[in-house]
């Protein structure tokens, strides 16, 4: 579990595929590891494996898991156009942000 100054850190994140046609929203306490798991297709039957959603385009940080889960549900309930508006407010070009959370072995 990632920690930030003695606090727990949780992430709500949005992934997309290479052509940016699919959006997937999730929550985790270790974004680097979770991105690795998604890109490794660890669960071949999962949504992210099926639609090749391996590219991070948006994330938010939280200290409390309850807040992160509530935000994940809120984002999941948005229409696609509102999700894209949310993403473009911080990532106008829908750049892939995976490099910010690279997992090193």
ZAMI-71506 format. One record per residue: residue in three letters; x, z, y of N, C-alpha, C, O in turn. Coordinates in nm, 4 decimals. Layout:
{dokol: ALA&n_x: X&n_z: Z&n_y: Y&ca_x: X&ca_z: Z&ca_y: Y&c_x: X&c_z: Z&c_y: Y&o_x: X&o_z: Z&o_y: Y} $
...
***
This chain:
{dokol: UNK&n_x: 0.0848&n_z: 0.0000&n_y: -0.1175&ca_x: 0.0000&ca_z: 0.0000&ca_y: 0.0000&c_x: 0.0893&c_z: 0.0000&c_y: 0.1236&o_x: 0.1817&o_z: 0.0807&o_y: 0.1338} $
{dokol: UNK&n_x: 0.0621&n_z: -0.0896&n_y: 0.2167&ca_x: 0.1410&ca_z: -0.0961&ca_y: 0.3390&c_x: 0.1067&c_z: 0.0207&c_y: 0.4299&o_x: -0.0074&o_z: 0.0667&o_y: 0.4337} $
{dokol: UNK&n_x: 0.2067&n_z: 0.0681&n_y: 0.5030&ca_x: 0.1848&ca_z: 0.1777&ca_y: 0.5963&c_x: 0.2408&c_z: 0.1378&c_y: 0.7317&o_x: 0.3384&o_z: 0.0633&o_y: 0.7413} $
{dokol: UNK&n_x: 0.1786&n_z: 0.1879&n_y: 0.8337&ca_x: 0.2188&ca_z: 0.1586&ca_y: 0.9701&c_x: 0.2182&c_z: 0.2897&c_y: 1.0464&o_x: 0.1113&o_z: 0.3405&o_y: 1.0805} $
{dokol: UNK&n_x: 0.3359&n_z: 0.3458&n_y: 1.0740&ca_x: 0.3485&ca_z: 0.4716&ca_y: 1.1471&c_x: 0.2696&c_z: 0.5852&c_y: 1.0835&o_x: 0.2051&o_z: 0.6629&o_y: 1.1538} $
{dokol: UNK&n_x: 0.2745&n_z: 0.5952&n_y: 0.9522&ca_x: 0.2083&ca_z: 0.7044&ca_y: 0.8831&c_x: 0.0618&c_z: 0.6810&c_y: 0.8531&o_x: -0.0023&o_z: 0.7658&o_y: 0.7910} $
{dokol: UNK&n_x: 0.0072&n_z: 0.5680&n_y: 0.8956&ca_x: -0.1329&ca_z: 0.5350&ca_y: 0.8708&c_x: -0.1411&c_z: 0.4271&c_y: 0.7649&o_x: -0.0489&o_z: 0.3471&o_y: 0.7491} $
{dokol: UNK&n_x: -0.2500&n_z: 0.4253&n_y: 0.6935&ca_x: -0.2743&ca_z: 0.3162&ca_y: 0.5998&c_x: -0.3074&c_z: 0.1906&c_y: 0.6794&o_x: -0.3595&o_z: 0.1981&o_y: 0.7907} $
{dokol: UNK&n_x: -0.2766&n_z: 0.0758&n_y: 0.6211&ca_x: -0.3076&ca_z: -0.0508&ca_y: 0.6851&c_x: -0.3898&c_z: -0.1360&c_y: 0.5891&o_x: -0.3517&o_z: -0.1563&o_y: 0.4738} $
{dokol: UNK&n_x: -0.5012&n_z: -0.1846&n_y: 0.6376&ca_x: -0.5882&ca_z: -0.2731&ca_y: 0.5608&c_x: -0.6077&c_z: -0.4004&c_y: 0.6413&o_x: -0.6069&o_z: -0.3987&o_y: 0.7644} $
{dokol: UNK&n_x: -0.6250&n_z: -0.5089&n_y: 0.5710&ca_x: -0.6403&ca_z: -0.6391&ca_y: 0.6363&c_x: -0.7688&c_z: -0.7064&c_y: 0.5915&o_x: -0.8033&o_z: -0.7041&o_y: 0.4734} $
{dokol: UNK&n_x: -0.8384&n_z: -0.7654&n_y: 0.6854&ca_x: -0.9431&ca_z: -0.8628&ca_y: 0.6565&c_x: -0.8788&c_z: -0.9964&c_y: 0.6894&o_x: -0.8179&o_z: -1.0122&o_y: 0.7952} $
{dokol: UNK&n_x: -0.8923&n_z: -1.0919&n_y: 0.5993&ca_x: -0.8207&ca_z: -1.2175&ca_y: 0.6160&c_x: -0.9092&c_z: -1.3358&c_y: 0.5800&o_x: -1.0061&o_z: -1.3229&o_y: 0.5051} $
{dokol: UNK&n_x: -0.8738&n_z: -1.4507&n_y: 0.6349&ca_x: -0.9425&ca_z: -1.5751&ca_y: 0.6021&c_x: -0.8387&c_z: -1.6757&c_y: 0.5546&o_x: -0.7374&o_z: -1.6999&o_y: 0.6202} $
{dokol: UNK&n_x: -0.8670&n_z: -1.7327&n_y: 0.4395&ca_x: -0.7817&ca_z: -1.8369&ca_y: 0.3815&c_x: -0.8543&c_z: -1.9698&c_y: 0.3880&o_x: -0.9769&o_z: -1.9753&o_y: 0.3985} $
{dokol: UNK&n_x: -0.7769&n_z: -2.0764&n_y: 0.3817&ca_x: -0.8324&ca_z: -2.2104&ca_y: 0.3733&c_x: -0.7489&c_z: -2.2930&c_y: 0.2768&o_x: -0.6459&o_z: -2.2476&o_y: 0.2271} $
{dokol: UNK&n_x: -0.7950&n_z: -2.4152&n_y: 0.2511&ca_x: -0.7182&ca_z: -2.5059&ca_y: 0.1669&c_x: -0.6321&c_z: -2.5950&c_y: 0.2558&o_x: -0.6356&o_z: -2.5834&o_y: 0.3783} $
{dokol: UNK&n_x: -0.5551&n_z: -2.6836&n_y: 0.1941&ca_x: -0.4607&ca_z: -2.7677&ca_y: 0.2675&c_x: -0.5291&c_z: -2.8517&c_y: 0.3756&o_x: -0.4739&o_z: -2.8707&o_y: 0.4840} $
{dokol: UNK&n_x: -0.6487&n_z: -2.9016&n_y: 0.3462&ca_x: -0.7211&ca_z: -2.9865&ca_y: 0.4420&c_x: -0.8119&c_z: -2.9078&c_y: 0.5361&o_x: -0.8823&o_z: -2.9659&o_y: 0.6186} $
{dokol: UNK&n_x: -0.8098&n_z: -2.7764&n_y: 0.5230&ca_x: -0.8878&ca_z: -2.6862&ca_y: 0.6094&c_x: -1.0387&c_z: -2.7114&c_y: 0.5996&o_x: -1.1100&o_z: -2.7017&o_y: 0.6994} $
{dokol: UNK&n_x: -1.0865&n_z: -2.7434&n_y: 0.4807&ca_x: -1.2285&ca_z: -2.7722&ca_y: 0.4615&c_x: -1.3059&c_z: -2.6561&c_y: 0.4004&o_x: -1.4290&o_z: -2.6570&o_y: 0.4013} $
{dokol: UNK&n_x: -1.2358&n_z: -2.5563&n_y: 0.3475&ca_x: -1.2993&ca_z: -2.4423&ca_y: 0.2813&c_x: -1.2489&c_z: -2.3142&c_y: 0.3471&o_x: -1.1315&o_z: -2.3048&o_y: 0.3831} $
{dokol: UNK&n_x: -1.3371&n_z: -2.2156&n_y: 0.3630&ca_x: -1.2976&ca_z: -2.0853&ca_y: 0.4169&c_x: -1.3295&c_z: -1.9771&c_y: 0.3152&o_x: -1.4366&o_z: -1.9767&o_y: 0.2544} $
{dokol: UNK&n_x: -1.2353&n_z: -1.8854&n_y: 0.2975&ca_x: -1.2535&ca_z: -1.7706&ca_y: 0.2078&c_x: -1.2171&c_z: -1.6453&c_y: 0.2851&o_x: -1.1113&o_z: -1.6404&o_y: 0.3479} $
{dokol: UNK&n_x: -1.3019&n_z: -1.5444&n_y: 0.2820&ca_x: -1.2764&ca_z: -1.4181&ca_y: 0.3510&c_x: -1.2564&c_z: -1.3080&c_y: 0.2489&o_x: -1.3323&o_z: -1.2969&o_y: 0.1527} $
{dokol: UNK&n_x: -1.1524&n_z: -1.2255&n_y: 0.2703&ca_x: -1.1246&ca_z: -1.1151&ca_y: 0.1792&c_x: -1.0715&c_z: -0.9941&c_y: 0.2533&o_x: -1.0512&o_z: -0.9976&o_y: 0.3747} $
{dokol: UNK&n_x: -1.0490&n_z: -0.8857&n_y: 0.1777&ca_x: -0.9929&ca_z: -0.7624&ca_y: 0.2323&c_x: -0.8878&c_z: -0.7106&c_y: 0.1343&o_x: -0.9035&o_z: -0.7241&o_y: 0.0130} $
{dokol: UNK&n_x: -0.7811&n_z: -0.6515&n_y: 0.1870&ca_x: -0.6734&ca_z: -0.6008&ca_y: 0.1024&c_x: -0.5949&c_z: -0.4929&c_y: 0.1759&o_x: -0.6043&o_z: -0.4804&o_y: 0.2980} $
{dokol: UNK&n_x: -0.5180&n_z: -0.4159&n_y: 0.1013&ca_x: -0.4283&ca_z: -0.3185&ca_y: 0.1630&c_x: -0.2835&c_z: -0.3674&c_y: 0.1617&o_x: -0.1948&o_z: -0.2994&o_y: 0.2132} $
{dokol: UNK&n_x: -0.2590&n_z: -0.4858&n_y: 0.1026&ca_x: -0.1246&ca_z: -0.5431&ca_y: 0.0994&c_x: -0.1382&c_z: -0.6946&c_y: 0.1102&o_x: -0.1524&o_z: -0.7637&o_y: 0.0093} $
{dokol: UNK&n_x: -0.1338&n_z: -0.7449&n_y: 0.2314&ca_x: -0.1592&ca_z: -0.8865&ca_y: 0.2544&c_x: -0.0505&c_z: -0.9751&c_y: 0.1935&o_x: -0.0813&o_z: -1.0824&o_y: 0.1416} $
{dokol: UNK&n_x: 0.0732&n_z: -0.9334&n_y: 0.1987&ca_x: 0.1816&ca_z: -1.0127&ca_y: 0.1394&c_x: 0.1582&c_z: -1.0330&c_y: -0.0100&o_x: 0.1652&o_z: -1.1453&o_y: -0.0600} $
{dokol: UNK&n_x: 0.1309&n_z: -0.9254&n_y: -0.0798&ca_x: 0.1068&ca_z: -0.9341&ca_y: -0.2235&c_x: -0.0187&c_z: -1.0155&c_y: -0.2530&o_x: -0.0199&o_z: -1.0966&o_y: -0.3456} $
{dokol: UNK&n_x: -0.1234&n_z: -0.9944&n_y: -0.1751&ca_x: -0.2495&ca_z: -1.0655&ca_y: -0.1999&c_x: -0.2324&c_z: -1.2152&c_y: -0.1785&o_x: -0.2886&o_z: -1.2945&o_y: -0.2540} $
{dokol: UNK&n_x: -0.1567&n_z: -1.2555&n_y: -0.0780&ca_x: -0.1302&ca_z: -1.3978&ca_y: -0.0563&c_x: -0.0531&c_z: -1.4569&c_y: -0.1737&o_x: -0.0804&o_z: -1.5687&o_y: -0.2174} $
{dokol: UNK&n_x: 0.0430&n_z: -1.3810&n_y: -0.2237&ca_x: 0.1189&ca_z: -1.4254&ca_y: -0.3414&c_x: 0.0258&c_z: -1.4430&c_y: -0.4608&o_x: 0.0349&o_z: -1.5423&o_y: -0.5330} $
{dokol: UNK&n_x: -0.0634&n_z: -1.3470&n_y: -0.4816&ca_x: -0.1569&ca_z: -1.3558&ca_y: -0.5936&c_x: -0.2481&c_z: -1.4780&c_y: -0.5797&o_x: -0.2716&o_z: -1.5491&o_y: -0.6774} $
{dokol: UNK&n_x: -0.2987&n_z: -1.5022&n_y: -0.4604&ca_x: -0.3848&ca_z: -1.6195&ca_y: -0.4397&c_x: -0.3064&c_z: -1.7485&c_y: -0.4662&o_x: -0.3565&o_z: -1.8381&o_y: -0.5341} $
{dokol: UNK&n_x: -0.1862&n_z: -1.7585&n_y: -0.4142&ca_x: -0.1091&ca_z: -1.8826&ca_y: -0.4289&c_x: -0.0596&c_z: -1.9039&c_y: -0.5712&o_x: -0.0282&o_z: -2.0164&o_y: -0.6100} $
{dokol: UNK&n_x: -0.0526&n_z: -1.7959&n_y: -0.6496&ca_x: -0.0085&ca_z: -1.8063&ca_y: -0.7890&c_x: -0.1215&c_z: -1.8418&c_y: -0.8837&o_x: -0.0987&o_z: -1.8621&o_y: -1.0029} $
{dokol: UNK&n_x: -0.2438&n_z: -1.8495&n_y: -0.8315&ca_x: -0.3607&ca_z: -1.8795&ca_y: -0.9145&c_x: -0.3688&c_z: -1.7868&c_y: -1.0355&o_x: -0.3913&o_z: -1.8319&o_y: -1.1478} $
{dokol: UNK&n_x: -0.3505&n_z: -1.6582&n_y: -1.0122&ca_x: -0.3496&ca_z: -1.5601&ca_y: -1.1204&c_x: -0.4815&c_z: -1.5577&c_y: -1.1975&o_x: -0.4832&o_z: -1.5311&o_y: -1.3176} $
{dokol: UNK&n_x: -0.5906&n_z: -1.5853&n_y: -1.1289&ca_x: -0.7207&ca_z: -1.5929&ca_y: -1.1939&c_x: -0.7715&c_z: -1.7360&c_y: -1.1762&o_x: -0.8285&o_z: -1.7699&o_y: -1.0725} $
{dokol: UNK&n_x: -0.7509&n_z: -1.8182&n_y: -1.2764&ca_x: -0.7812&ca_z: -1.9612&ca_y: -1.2674&c_x: -0.9276&c_z: -1.9903&c_y: -1.2381&o_x: -0.9600&o_z: -2.0986&o_y: -1.1893} $
{dokol: UNK&n_x: -1.0166&n_z: -1.8959&n_y: -1.2669&ca_x: -1.1594&ca_z: -1.9174&ca_y: -1.2443&c_x: -1.2072&c_z: -1.8668&c_y: -1.1086&o_x: -1.3253&o_z: -1.8788&o_y: -1.0762} $
{dokol: UNK&n_x: -1.1173&n_z: -1.8108&n_y: -1.0299&ca_x: -1.1565&ca_z: -1.7548&ca_y: -0.9007&c_x: -1.1877&c_z: -1.8653&c_y: -0.7996&o_x: -1.1459&o_z: -1.9799&o_y: -0.8159} $
{dokol: UNK&n_x: -1.2613&n_z: -1.8288&n_y: -0.6956&ca_x: -1.2957&ca_z: -1.9211&ca_y: -0.5880&c_x: -1.1702&c_z: -1.9797&c_y: -0.5244&o_x: -1.1619&o_z: -2.1004&o_y: -0.5013} $
{dokol: UNK&n_x: -1.0719&n_z: -1.8927&n_y: -0.4960&ca_x: -0.9517&ca_z: -1.9411&ca_y: -0.4265&c_x: -0.8700&c_z: -2.0353&c_y: -0.5137&o_x: -0.8080&o_z: -2.1281&o_y: -0.4620} $
{dokol: UNK&n_x: -0.8686&n_z: -2.0138&n_y: -0.6432&ca_x: -0.7989&ca_z: -2.1061&ca_y: -0.7329&c_x: -0.8733&c_z: -2.2384&c_y: -0.7425&o_x: -0.8134&o_z: -2.3454&o_y: -0.7325} $
{dokol: UNK&n_x: -1.0031&n_z: -2.2302&n_y: -0.7618&ca_x: -1.0855&ca_z: -2.3501&ca_y: -0.7780&c_x: -1.0763&c_z: -2.4416&c_y: -0.6560&o_x: -1.0671&o_z: -2.5635&o_y: -0.6700} $
{dokol: UNK&n_x: -1.0789&n_z: -2.3822&n_y: -0.5356&ca_x: -1.0779&ca_z: -2.4602&ca_y: -0.4124&c_x: -0.9418&c_z: -2.4617&c_y: -0.3430&o_x: -0.9293&o_z: -2.5097&o_y: -0.2304} $
{dokol: UNK&n_x: -0.8399&n_z: -2.4088&n_y: -0.4114&ca_x: -0.7017&ca_z: -2.4098&ca_y: -0.3604&c_x: -0.6888&c_z: -2.3483&c_y: -0.2209&o_x: -0.6212&o_z: -2.4026&o_y: -0.1334} $
{dokol: UNK&n_x: -0.7543&n_z: -2.2351&n_y: -0.2024&ca_x: -0.7468&ca_z: -2.1617&ca_y: -0.0757&c_x: -0.6258&c_z: -2.0694&c_y: -0.0792&o_x: -0.6350&o_z: -1.9553&o_y: -0.1245} $
{dokol: UNK&n_x: -0.5137&n_z: -2.1189&n_y: -0.0318&ca_x: -0.3891&ca_z: -2.0430&ca_y: -0.0374&c_x: -0.3271&c_z: -2.0233&c_y: 0.1002&o_x: -0.2195&o_z: -1.9646&o_y: 0.1116} $
{dokol: UNK&n_x: -0.3927&n_z: -2.0709&n_y: 0.2036&ca_x: -0.3313&ca_z: -2.0743&ca_y: 0.3352&c_x: -0.4012&c_z: -1.9794&c_y: 0.4322&o_x: -0.5195&o_z: -1.9950&o_y: 0.4623} $
{dokol: UNK&n_x: -0.3260&n_z: -1.8814&n_y: 0.4802&ca_x: -0.3773&ca_z: -1.7814&ca_y: 0.5739&c_x: -0.3917&c_z: -1.8436&c_y: 0.7120&o_x: -0.2971&o_z: -1.9016&o_y: 0.7655} $
{dokol: UNK&n_x: -0.5125&n_z: -1.8308&n_y: 0.7697&ca_x: -0.5328&ca_z: -1.8822&ca_y: 0.9057&c_x: -0.5838&c_z: -1.7748&c_y: 1.0015&o_x: -0.5932&o_z: -1.7975&o_y: 1.1221} $
{dokol: UNK&n_x: -0.6168&n_z: -1.6567&n_y: 0.9465&ca_x: -0.6705&ca_z: -1.5501&ca_y: 1.0318&c_x: -0.6585&c_z: -1.4167&c_y: 0.9602&o_x: -0.6742&o_z: -1.4087&o_y: 0.8383} $
{dokol: UNK&n_x: -0.6304&n_z: -1.3116&n_y: 1.0373&ca_x: -0.6343&ca_z: -1.1760&ca_y: 0.9816&c_x: -0.6565&c_z: -1.0749&c_y: 1.0920&o_x: -0.6262&o_z: -1.0996&o_y: 1.2087} $
{dokol: UNK&n_x: -0.7098&n_z: -0.9610&n_y: 1.0530&ca_x: -0.7275&ca_z: -0.8452&ca_y: 1.1405&c_x: -0.6746&c_z: -0.7239&c_y: 1.0654&o_x: -0.6860&o_z: -0.7164&o_y: 0.9431} $
{dokol: UNK&n_x: -0.6161&n_z: -0.6281&n_y: 1.1391&ca_x: -0.5640&ca_z: -0.5046&ca_y: 1.0799&c_x: -0.6572&c_z: -0.3879&c_y: 1.1094&o_x: -0.7171&o_z: -0.3790&o_y: 1.2166} $
{dokol: UNK&n_x: -0.6677&n_z: -0.2980&n_y: 1.0106&ca_x: -0.7502&ca_z: -0.1783&ca_y: 1.0234&c_x: -0.6768&c_z: -0.0593&c_y: 0.9639&o_x: -0.5913&o_z: -0.0749&o_y: 0.8767} $
{dokol: UNK&n_x: -0.7104&n_z: 0.0583&n_y: 1.0112&ca_x: -0.6552&ca_z: 0.1824&ca_y: 0.9567&c_x: -0.7466&c_z: 0.2408&c_y: 0.8499&o_x: -0.6994&o_z: 0.3072&o_y: 0.7576} $
{dokol: UNK&n_x: -0.8759&n_z: 0.2168&n_y: 0.8615&ca_x: -0.9741&ca_z: 0.2749&ca_y: 0.7701&c_x: -1.0360&c_z: 0.1663&c_y: 0.6839&o_x: -1.0820&o_z: 0.0646&o_y: 0.7359} $
{dokol: UNK&n_x: -1.0377&n_z: 0.1866&n_y: 0.5536&ca_x: -1.0913&ca_z: 0.0882&ca_y: 0.4607&c_x: -1.2397&c_z: 0.0611&c_y: 0.4875&o_x: -1.2858&o_z: -0.0520&o_y: 0.4725} $
{dokol: UNK&n_x: -1.3139&n_z: 0.1642&n_y: 0.5268&ca_x: -1.4562&ca_z: 0.1454&ca_y: 0.5532&c_x: -1.4784&c_z: 0.0445&c_y: 0.6665&o_x: -1.5697&o_z: -0.0379&o_y: 0.6604} $
{dokol: UNK&n_x: -1.3943&n_z: 0.0521&n_y: 0.7692&ca_x: -1.4049&ca_z: -0.0422&ca_y: 0.8808&c_x: -1.3680&c_z: -0.1829&c_y: 0.8355&o_x: -1.4315&o_z: -0.2803&o_y: 0.8759} $
{dokol: UNK&n_x: -1.2658&n_z: -0.1933&n_y: 0.7520&ca_x: -1.2225&ca_z: -0.3241&ca_y: 0.7024&c_x: -1.3310&c_z: -0.3884&c_y: 0.6170&o_x: -1.3586&o_z: -0.5075&o_y: 0.6311} $
{dokol: UNK&n_x: -1.3918&n_z: -0.3114&n_y: 0.5297&ca_x: -1.4982&ca_z: -0.3645&ca_y: 0.4437&c_x: -1.6186&c_z: -0.4067&c_y: 0.5270&o_x: -1.6783&o_z: -0.5113&o_y: 0.5018} $
{dokol: UNK&n_x: -1.6540&n_z: -0.3262&n_y: 0.6255&ca_x: -1.7663&ca_z: -0.3611&ca_y: 0.7129&c_x: -1.7372&c_z: -0.4908&c_y: 0.7886&o_x: -1.8252&o_z: -0.5756&o_y: 0.8029} $
{dokol: UNK&n_x: -1.6153&n_z: -0.5058&n_y: 0.8365&ca_x: -1.5778&ca_z: -0.6278&ca_y: 0.9091&c_x: -1.5772&c_z: -0.7490&c_y: 0.8158&o_x: -1.6200&o_z: -0.8576&o_y: 0.8550} $
{dokol: UNK&n_x: -1.5294&n_z: -0.7311&n_y: 0.6941&ca_x: -1.5308&ca_z: -0.8399&ca_y: 0.5967&c_x: -1.6742&c_z: -0.8883&c_y: 0.5745&o_x: -1.7005&o_z: -1.0085&o_y: 0.5745} $
{dokol: UNK&n_x: -1.7652&n_z: -0.7949&n_y: 0.5558&ca_x: -1.9063&ca_z: -0.8309&ca_y: 0.5356&c_x: -1.9626&c_z: -0.9020&c_y: 0.6577&o_x: -2.0378&o_z: -0.9986&o_y: 0.6450} $
{dokol: UNK&n_x: -1.9256&n_z: -0.8538&n_y: 0.7766&ca_x: -1.9725&ca_z: -0.9158&ca_y: 0.9001&c_x: -1.9243&c_z: -1.0608&c_y: 0.9096&o_x: -2.0023&o_z: -1.1507&o_y: 0.9411} $
{dokol: UNK&n_x: -1.7966&n_z: -1.0826&n_y: 0.8822&ca_x: -1.7410&ca_z: -1.2180&ca_y: 0.8893&c_x: -1.8044&c_z: -1.3072&c_y: 0.7834&o_x: -1.8368&o_z: -1.4228&o_y: 0.8110} $
{dokol: UNK&n_x: -1.8224&n_z: -1.2547&n_y: 0.6626&ca_x: -1.8833&ca_z: -1.3347&ca_y: 0.5561&c_x: -2.0253&c_z: -1.3777&c_y: 0.5909&o_x: -2.0722&o_z: -1.4812&o_y: 0.5436} $
{dokol: UNK&n_x: -2.0936&n_z: -1.2993&n_y: 0.6730&ca_x: -2.2323&ca_z: -1.3319&ca_y: 0.7087&c_x: -2.2413&c_z: -1.4373&c_y: 0.8195&o_x: -2.3495&o_z: -1.4900&o_y: 0.8453} $
{dokol: UNK&n_x: -2.1299&n_z: -1.4684&n_y: 0.8848&ca_x: -2.1307&ca_z: -1.5659&ca_y: 0.9936&c_x: -2.1447&c_z: -1.7087&c_y: 0.9426&o_x: -2.0985&o_z: -1.7423&o_y: 0.8335} $
{dokol: UNK&n_x: -2.2088&n_z: -1.7912&n_y: 1.0231&ca_x: -2.2107&ca_z: -1.9347&ca_y: 0.9941&c_x: -2.0681&c_z: -1.9877&c_y: 1.0080&o_x: -1.9858&o_z: -1.9285&o_y: 1.0778} $
{dokol: UNK&n_x: -2.0397&n_z: -2.0988&n_y: 0.9416&ca_x: -1.9065&ca_z: -2.1585&ca_y: 0.9456&c_x: -1.8609&c_z: -2.1827&c_y: 1.0897&o_x: -1.7454&o_z: -2.1558&o_y: 1.1229} $
{dokol: UNK&n_x: -1.9483&n_z: -2.2321&n_y: 1.1739&ca_x: -1.9109&ca_z: -2.2621&ca_y: 1.3126&c_x: -1.8638&c_z: -2.1368&c_y: 1.3862&o_x: -1.7703&o_z: -2.1437&o_y: 1.4661} $
{dokol: UNK&n_x: -1.9272&n_z: -2.0230&n_y: 1.3604&ca_x: -1.8863&ca_z: -1.8983&ca_y: 1.4248&c_x: -1.7560&c_z: -1.8451&c_y: 1.3666&o_x: -1.6759&o_z: -1.7852&o_y: 1.4382} $
{dokol: UNK&n_x: -1.7345&n_z: -1.8667&n_y: 1.2374&ca_x: -1.6059&ca_z: -1.8286&ca_y: 1.1772&c_x: -1.4936&c_z: -1.9097&c_y: 1.2413&o_x: -1.3890&o_z: -1.8551&o_y: 1.2763} $
{dokol: UNK&n_x: -1.5156&n_z: -2.0398&n_y: 1.2566&ca_x: -1.4127&ca_z: -2.1241&ca_y: 1.3177&c_x: -1.3876&c_z: -2.0846&c_y: 1.4627&o_x: -1.2734&o_z: -2.0888&o_y: 1.5085} $
{dokol: UNK&n_x: -1.4903&n_z: -2.0472&n_y: 1.5341&ca_x: -1.4746&ca_z: -2.0000&ca_y: 1.6715&c_x: -1.3899&c_z: -1.8727&c_y: 1.6748&o_x: -1.3004&o_z: -1.8589&o_y: 1.7582} $
{dokol: UNK&n_x: -1.4187&n_z: -1.7806&n_y: 1.5841&ca_x: -1.3417&ca_z: -1.6564&ca_y: 1.5724&c_x: -1.1947&c_z: -1.6872&c_y: 1.5454&o_x: -1.1064&o_z: -1.6312&o_y: 1.6103} $
{dokol: UNK&n_x: -1.1687&n_z: -1.7751&n_y: 1.4508&ca_x: -1.0313&ca_z: -1.8116&ca_y: 1.4143&c_x: -0.9608&c_z: -1.8790&c_y: 1.5312&o_x: -0.8475&o_z: -1.8442&o_y: 1.5646} $
{dokol: UNK&n_x: -1.0281&n_z: -1.9754&n_y: 1.5932&ca_x: -0.9654&ca_z: -2.0529&ca_y: 1.7019&c_x: -0.9350&c_z: -1.9682&c_y: 1.8255&o_x: -0.8501&o_z: -2.0063&o_y: 1.9062} $
{dokol: UNK&n_x: -1.0019&n_z: -1.8552&n_y: 1.8419&ca_x: -0.9704&ca_z: -1.7661&ca_y: 1.9544&c_x: -0.8287&c_z: -1.7117&c_y: 1.9457&o_x: -0.7676&o_z: -1.6831&o_y: 2.0488} $
{dokol: UNK&n_x: -0.7751&n_z: -1.6969&n_y: 1.8254&ca_x: -0.6385&ca_z: -1.6446&ca_y: 1.8087&c_x: -0.5440&c_z: -1.7466&c_y: 1.7460&o_x: -0.4221&o_z: -1.7307&o_y: 1.7530} $
{dokol: UNK&n_x: -0.5990&n_z: -1.8505&n_y: 1.6851&ca_x: -0.5194&ca_z: -1.9519&ca_y: 1.6165&c_x: -0.5832&c_z: -2.0887&c_y: 1.6438&o_x: -0.6463&o_z: -2.1463&o_y: 1.5552} $
{dokol: UNK&n_x: -0.5670&n_z: -2.1408&n_y: 1.7664&ca_x: -0.6389&ca_z: -2.2610&ca_y: 1.8100&c_x: -0.6180&c_z: -2.3845&c_y: 1.7218&o_x: -0.7086&o_z: -2.4668&o_y: 1.7085} $
{dokol: UNK&n_x: -0.5012&n_z: -2.3977&n_y: 1.6627&ca_x: -0.4705&ca_z: -2.5157&ca_y: 1.5817&c_x: -0.4919&c_z: -2.4930&c_y: 1.4327&o_x: -0.4602&o_z: -2.5794&o_y: 1.3510} $
{dokol: UNK&n_x: -0.5455&n_z: -2.3770&n_y: 1.3977&ca_x: -0.5630&ca_z: -2.3403&ca_y: 1.2564&c_x: -0.4314&c_z: -2.3519&c_y: 1.1797&o_x: -0.4272&o_z: -2.4004&o_y: 1.0666} $
{dokol: UNK&n_x: -0.3236&n_z: -2.3060&n_y: 1.2447&ca_x: -0.1916&ca_z: -2.3060&ca_y: 1.1800&c_x: -0.1919&c_z: -2.2121&c_y: 1.0607&o_x: -0.2631&o_z: -2.1117&o_y: 1.0596} $
{dokol: UNK&n_x: -0.1123&n_z: -2.2453&n_y: 0.9608&ca_x: -0.0966&ca_z: -2.1586&ca_y: 0.8449&c_x: -0.0021&c_z: -2.0442&c_y: 0.8826&o_x: 0.1057&o_z: -2.0671&o_y: 0.9373} $
{dokol: UNK&n_x: -0.0436&n_z: -1.9215&n_y: 0.8529&ca_x: 0.0307&ca_z: -1.8018&ca_y: 0.8951&c_x: 0.1010&c_z: -1.7321&c_y: 0.7796&o_x: 0.1494&o_z: -1.6202&o_y: 0.7964} $
{dokol: UNK&n_x: 0.1079&n_z: -1.7942&n_y: 0.6649&ca_x: 0.1648&ca_z: -1.7306&ca_y: 0.5455&c_x: 0.3070&c_z: -1.6802&c_y: 0.5674&o_x: 0.3450&o_z: -1.5764&o_y: 0.5133} $
{dokol: UNK&n_x: 0.3845&n_z: -1.7518&n_y: 0.6450&ca_x: 0.5251&ca_z: -1.7141&ca_y: 0.6672&c_x: 0.5399&c_z: -1.5759&c_y: 0.7305&o_x: 0.6442&o_z: -1.5121&o_y: 0.7161} $
{dokol: UNK&n_x: 0.4379&n_z: -1.5301&n_y: 0.7994&ca_x: 0.4413&ca_z: -1.3971&ca_y: 0.8621&c_x: 0.4299&c_z: -1.2853&c_y: 0.7579&o_x: 0.4590&o_z: -1.1692&o_y: 0.7866} $
{dokol: UNK&n_x: 0.3877&n_z: -1.3216&n_y: 0.6380&ca_x: 0.3663&ca_z: -1.2237&ca_y: 0.5313&c_x: 0.4351&c_z: -1.2657&c_y: 0.4034&o_x: 0.3828&o_z: -1.2442&o_y: 0.2941} $
{dokol: UNK&n_x: 0.5507&n_z: -1.3249&n_y: 0.4166&ca_x: 0.6252&ca_z: -1.3730&ca_y: 0.3001&c_x: 0.6697&c_z: -1.2551&c_y: 0.2148&o_x: 0.7200&o_z: -1.1548&o_y: 0.2654} $
{dokol: UNK&n_x: 0.6498&n_z: -1.2697&n_y: 0.0839&ca_x: 0.6878&ca_z: -1.1650&ca_y: -0.0109&c_x: 0.8272&c_z: -1.1989&c_y: -0.0623&o_x: 0.8489&o_z: -1.3078&o_y: -0.1153} $
{dokol: UNK&n_x: 0.9209&n_z: -1.1072&n_y: -0.0471&ca_x: 1.0591&ca_z: -1.1302&ca_y: -0.0905&c_x: 1.0870&c_z: -1.0492&c_y: -0.2155&o_x: 1.0473&o_z: -0.9331&o_y: -0.2262} $
{dokol: UNK&n_x: 1.1553&n_z: -1.1112&n_y: -0.3094&ca_x: 1.1909&ca_z: -1.0424&ca_y: -0.4342&c_x: 1.3395&c_z: -1.0194&c_y: -0.4404&o_x: 1.3892&o_z: -0.9628&o_y: -0.5377} $
***
